[in-house]
Every structure is written in structure tokens, then in C-alpha cells.
């Protein structure tokens, strides 16, 4: 499990660092919006079932803010020649993700009581998360901005604070009624709102659209420090992992300082 106290301290330090320490450096800012499909890997359906992974697809949207040190906003010149300032951005963002969830797989397809219970159960989860990432760009940030390269690949690693809101219902009746809930889920249904942390890794590509803007394409994996993101926490050998999300998004980035 992730050490949530250590992560909270890390977020606080990064926030203070970017908000105060960076305020005394020559930095430039960028704003953007991202959106795209998000695949939720939870206790709904079987994790490695192709249909389950495709059907339980939601979407996400996010507002992002970048801090870079590759050039001064007031003069568009390079403040330093340090390797860090040339290749790294600090990325702050707030995201909203949601998905409707159903059970797919061999057991759910059977014409048995267990199959009917699974097919009749429907869920939904909503996630709001915010945090900071460190983003490494393969080519120099200034070089990409000045059109020396049009395609600028990057990778990032970050941490987010997460609030999640799961819900569920069954077509057979209340989920706490006998013979409605799939037996494996007994004592494993948690539909209360909750908070947790997440570690996320991304890989993406920026394309220079013009002097002040970029198009961004990204793939992201988000690992949550909980197995209750969708309201189910099944105890058993079939449930070895916490919930995670694969998010493919496209974004538009605008340079505020140029």
C-alpha cells in the first residue's frame, strides 16, 4: 500500500516549492485542457476479459497548468543553461473522471442465478483528483517552442489527491436483499464517498500548432491506493490488485508567457 502520509507531505512540499520558491525565479506558464476515454480496471467483470475492459470505458477531462524554466516570459530569453531547466516542466492539474460499470465475463454470461445477479448489477463511479507531476521532455523545451522540432515527446511521474464517489443498483431489487447481491460481493460492498491518493505515470507527445499553442496526445496509467474506487472490495485470491485507470487523452496547450 502507498504511504499516504508521505505522499501528502510530498504534495505540500511541491506546492510550496512551486508557489513560493519558483515565484523568485524566472519562469513561464502554460494552461491547457485535456479530455479523452478512460478505461476503469475494477472489481466489475474480469480484469483480463477483453469485453469487460472495452465496455467499462468512461471518460475524463482535466485542466492543466505548466511551469517551465526554459525561458523568461518577459523577454522570451533563456534564463540559465542548466539541464533541468532545459528538459523539465512542473505540471499541476485537476481532473474529473467517470464511468458506468457492468459485469462481463464467463460467469456473468451463464444462465444461472449467479449469472443473473451479475448481469442485473450496474454501477458508476466518479473521481475528482488534483496534484503535481514532474514532466521530462526528450528534446529541449525552448527548442520545441522555437520550432527547431515540431514533435516533442515526454514522460512524467506524479501524485494526486483523490476524492471518489461510487454508486450501484440491481434490477432484481435492493442490494442488501437476499439473493440479489452476487455471493462473492457479500461484505465487500462499500458505496460511501472516500478519499485516497494515486500515483500516475504518463507518456505523450506535443505538436507545435503555432507560436502560442500546442496539440498534446497522451497515455496515462493511474494506480489508486484503494480497491473501493467503484464501491467493491472483494476479499479473495481473484482480487490481487487495487483499482487503476488507463486514460488516453488529447489536449490543447496555450503559452501564457512568450
C-alpha positions, -999 to +999 in steps of 0.1 A: +000+000+000+011+036-006+023+056+023-004+082+022+012+104+049+044+106+030+026+114-003+006+142+015+038+158+027+053+155-008+024+173-024+026+200+003+063+205-003+059+206-041+030+231-038+050+254-015+081+250-037+063+258-069+042+286-053+069+304-034+104+293-044+095+294-081+080+328-076+115+342-072+128+325-104+123+335-140+095+311-151+069+308-178+034+295-175+011+275-198-026+265-195-044+236-212-074+214-212-073+176-218-101+151-225-105+115-237-117+080-229-107+063-197-107+025-191-115+015-155-100-017-142-120-026-111-139-055-095-166-052-121-162-080-146-130-100-150-098-079-152-083-096-182-116-101-201-114-081-234-151-072-235-151-061-199-121-038-205-137-023-236-173-019-223-164-005-189-150+026-206-157+061-192-142+095-200-121+121-183-115+159-186-088+179-169-074+214-165-036+216-165-011+243-156+026+241-166+056+258-151+087+258-172+121+274-167+135+272-202+129+309-209+118+341-192+083+351-201+091+389-201+119+386-227+115+351-242+152+345-235+169+316-218+175+324-180+200+296-174+217+267-193+210+241-166+200+207-178+170+206-155+156+239-168+161+228-204+142+195-201+117+196-172+082+211-166+062+211-134+026+201-142-002+209-119-038+198-127-073+189-116-091+161-133-126+146-134-132+110-145-163+089-145-175+056-159-206+034-158-197-002-149-212-036-156-202-072-152-189-091-182-172-125-185-179-162-185-198-163-151-220-133-160-230-149-193-242-181-177-280-187-174-276-193-136-286-174-105-251-161-102-251-150-138-284-132-134-272-115-103-241-102-121-260-091-152-286-072-131-260-052-112-249-019-125-225+006-111-210+040-116-180+058-101-170+095-103-135+107-095-121+142-088-083+144-084-057+171-082-019+171-078+015+176-093+038+158-117+073+162-129+075+161-167+106+153-186+109+163-223+133+144-245+141+175-266+148+209-252+117+228-242+130+260-258+140+243-290+105+228-293+089+262-286+111+278-313+101+252-339+135+235-340+114+204-336+077+200-343+071+168-323+082+168-287+078+135-267+078+135-229+072+112-199+060+122-164+055+109-129+033+124-103+010+121-073-027+131-069-051+135-040-083+118-050-120+120-040-142+092-053-180+087-053-193+052-062-229+041-067-246+008-076-281-007-080-296-040-091-326-047-114-335-075-090-341-052-060-322-036-032-286-048-030-290-057+007-319-081+000-313-119+000-305-134-034-299-101-051-262-095-045-236-119-060-224-140-031-187-131-036-196-094-030-211-100+004-192-079+030-174-063+001-199-035-009-188+000+000-208+028-016-197+056+006-176+085-008-139+083+000-105+099-003-072+084-013-040+090-032-029+080-066+004+076-084+003+083-121+027+078-150+023+093-185+038+093-219+029+118-245+037+139-275+034+176-281+029+190-316+035+227-323+004+242-338+015+278-338+035+304-319+013+303-288-002+268-288+005+231-288-016+200-295-009+172-270-016+135-271-011+114-240-015+079-225-017+077-187-018+049-161-033+058-127-028+035-097-051+042-067-043+035-031-077+018-027-098-010-040-130+008-033-130+033-061-160+016-077-176+006-044-164-031-044-136-045-023-138-083-028-117-103-005-103-134-022-075-148-043-091-134-075-087-098-063-050-091-061-048-055-072-061-021-063-082-002-088-064+016-117-073+036-148-058+038-183-066+073-197-059+083-233-064+120-238-059+148-263-052+183-252-047+219-262-020+239-245-017+277-246+015+296-237+007+325-214+042+339-214+061+342-246 
